[in-house]
Amino acid sequence: MSVAVHLQEQLQKTDDLIASLHREIAADPDSLSLQVTLVSLEKRHRKLEKELLSELKYQHVESFGHRTIAEEEQPLS
């Protein structure tokens, strides 16, 4: 599960950076460098999310947002 945990941590850090960058852009909406950085971080977020979902599928784990539930922890239907 360590790969999935690492990816979740990276996603959280990226989310935090994106939120921070949105605040910076609000203060300086004409900054091209901030906007380019935001596009880059959003691309990284999508990539990490795709990797996490792939890893969770490989490990037979269900994902709810960024929270995971191992197959053996899931309630029976």
N, C-alpha and C positions, 0 to 999 in steps of 0.2 A: 504494500500500500504506500510505500515511501515515495514512489514516483507521483502518484496522485496527490499526496500531501504536498509535495514540493510544487507541483503545478498549481494547487489551490493557493499556496502562499504567494506564488508569483502573480497569480490573478489578483489577489487582494492588494498586493503592492502596486500593481498596474492600475487597479481601480482607484487607489488613493492618489496616485500621481495624476490620473485623469481629472479627478475632482479638484486637486490643487491647481492644475493647469487651467481649468475652467474659471477658477477665481482670478487667476492672473490675467486671463484673456478679458474677463469682465472689467478689470482695471486698465487694460491696455488693448482694446479691441482691434487696433490697427497693426499690431505686431505680427508680421509675417512669420517670424521665427517661432513664436508661440503657436501659431496655427499649424505650421508644418510639424512641430513637435507633437501636437494633439493628434494629427492624422497618423503619425508614426505609432503613438501609444495605442490608438484605437485599433490599428492593424495588429499590433502585438497582442492586444487583448483578444481579438478574434482568433488569432493563431493559438494562443494558450488555451482558450476555451475549447477549441476543436481538439487539441491534444488531450486535454483533460477528459472530454467526453469519450474519446477513443480509448484512453487508458481505462476509464471506468467500465466501458463496454467489454474490454478485454478481461477485466477482473470480475465481471458479472456483478457490478455494483450500480444501483440506481442513483441518479443525481436529481436533486431538487435545488435549483439555483447553483450555489457553490457548496451546498451541504450534501453529504453523501450518506447512503445507508447501505451497508454490506448486505449481500443476498441473505445470509443467515440471520440477520437482524430484522428482516422485513416481516411484517405480519402476514399470516396466511390469509388467502382470499376465500 
